[in-house]
């Protein structure tokens, strides 16, 4: 019997100051973004079409973790 573990995604460090003190933040009306608690840099705001908070947080995390190459 095998157990499948869910992969927990974490926010990447802040692209501006390098801090790992990055947290999700409720923005408004069910939308979320990620913010660096050290330098206050903010990621893009995201709200899932379904209105589901978990999906909105996941979408905001995906956008925070996206980096230009």
N, C-alpha and C positions, 0 to 999 in steps of 0.2 A: 504494500500500500504506500503510495507516494503522496506527499503533501506539497501542494503548490503554494509557494510563498508569494505574496503580493510585493512587488518592488515599490519601496517608498522613495519617491523623488524628493530631493532636497533642493532648495534654492542655491544657485551658484553665488559665490562671494560678490559683493558690490563691484561693478566695473570701474567705479570712480575712486573709491578709497581702499578696496580690498577687504573690507570687513565681512565677517560671516554673520553679523547680527542683522539678518534680513528676515522680515516677518510679513505675513499676509495682513492686509488691512481692509476692513469694510469701507467701501467708498460711499455709495448711496444706491438706494433702490435695488439691492441685490447684486451690485457689482463690487468687484474686489481688485486690488492691485497689490504689489509688493513694494515695501519701503525699507531702505537701509536705516537702521536705528542710530548709526554713527554719524553719517553725513546727510541724512534725510533725502537721498536720491530716491525718486519714485519711478516705478515701472508703469507700463501702460495699464489702463483700466480695462477690465473685461467683465462682461456679463453674459452668461450662457442663455441661449434662446429659451431653454426649458425653465429658466428661473431657479434652477437648483443651485444652492449655495456651494455644494461640493464641486460641481462642474465649473462654476465660476472661479473658484479658488484654483482648480487645476488649470484652467485656461490662463489665468493670470500668472501662474507659475511657469507655464510653457513660454509665455511672452517675456517674463523676466529672464529666464535662462537662455533665451535666444541671443546669440552674439554674432556680430558681423565678422566675417573672415578676412 
